[in-house]
Amino acid sequence: MKRYGMGRVLSGLLLGIVFGVYRHVDEMHWLNVGRDAFMAVQSRRFERYTEYHAAGTMLIAGILVAAILFGAYELIAAGIVRMLPPSTVEE
């Protein structure tokens, strides 16, 4: 596999692991605080979402988040490619 392809695969794998660990820690937190605390937070969150919602704001926020995530993915992939040894297979 080419170095750049390997960097992209490893970058996706790294981001997946980081996200998985984050979700696990978050779930363990809510299991520790209990159902009532979780439902109270979710109720407040729902109320906050229903107070204000504008399509334009959400569209801009979605584009910014997607750009940041894609940029982070590409930066991690480029860093991994620089760390990998050169390929010995002719391309």
matplotlib code that plots the C-alpha trace (Angstrom):
import matplotlib.pyplot as plt

x = [0.0, 1.3, 2.5, -0.3, -3.0, -1.5, -1.4, -5.1, -6.1, -4.1, -5.5, -9.1, -8.2, -6.7, -9.7, -12.1, -10.3, -10.2, -14.0, -14.7, -12.8, -14.6, -18.0, -17.1, -16.0, -19.2, -21.4, -19.5, -20.1, -23.8, -24.0, -22.4, -24.6, -27.8, -30.9, -32.5, -29.5, -29.2, -32.9, -32.7, -29.7, -31.4, -34.6, -32.7, -30.9, -34.2, -35.6, -32.6, -32.8, -36.5, -36.0, -33.9, -33.3, -32.4, -31.5, -28.8, -27.0, -27.1, -25.9, -22.9, -22.1, -22.3, -20.0, -17.5, -17.5, -17.1, -14.2, -12.5, -12.9, -11.7, -8.7, -7.8, -8.1, -5.8, -3.3, -3.1, -2.7, 0.0, 1.9, 1.6, 2.9, 6.0, 6.6, 6.3, 9.4, 9.6, 7.9, 10.3, 7.7, 7.8, 4.7]
y = [0.0, 3.5, 5.6, 8.1, 5.4, 3.8, 7.2, 7.8, 4.4, 4.8, 8.3, 7.0, 4.2, 6.6, 9.0, 6.1, 4.8, 8.3, 8.7, 5.3, 6.0, 9.3, 7.6, 4.9, 7.4, 9.5, 6.4, 5.4, 8.9, 8.7, 5.2, 6.5, 9.6, 7.7, 7.8, 10.8, 13.1, 11.9, 12.6, 16.1, 17.0, 15.7, 17.6, 20.9, 20.2, 19.6, 22.8, 24.7, 23.3, 24.1, 27.7, 28.7, 27.0, 28.6, 26.7, 29.2, 29.0, 25.2, 25.1, 27.3, 25.4, 22.1, 23.3, 24.6, 21.4, 19.3, 21.5, 21.2, 17.4, 16.9, 19.3, 17.4, 14.1, 15.3, 16.8, 13.5, 11.6, 13.9, 13.5, 9.7, 9.7, 11.7, 9.2, 6.1, 4.8, 5.1, 2.3, -0.3, -1.5, 0.1, 2.2]
z = [0.0, -0.8, 2.1, 1.7, 1.6, 4.7, 6.4, 5.7, 7.0, 10.2, 10.6, 10.3, 12.7, 15.2, 15.1, 15.4, 18.5, 20.1, 19.4, 20.8, 24.0, 24.3, 23.9, 26.4, 29.1, 28.5, 28.9, 32.0, 33.4, 32.8, 34.3, 37.4, 37.9, 37.2, 35.2, 36.9, 36.4, 32.7, 32.1, 33.7, 31.5, 28.4, 29.3, 29.6, 26.4, 24.6, 26.0, 24.8, 21.3, 20.9, 22.1, 19.1, 15.8, 12.6, 9.4, 8.4, 11.7, 11.7, 8.1, 8.8, 12.1, 10.2, 7.5, 10.0, 12.1, 8.9, 7.7, 11.1, 11.3, 7.7, 8.3, 11.5, 9.6, 6.8, 9.2, 11.2, 7.9, 6.7, 10.0, 9.9, 6.3, 7.4, 10.2, 8.0, 6.3, 2.5, 0.5, -1.0, -3.5, -6.9, -7.6]

ax = plt.figure().add_subplot(projection="3d")
ax.plot(x, y, z, "-o")
ax.set_aspect("equal")
plt.show()
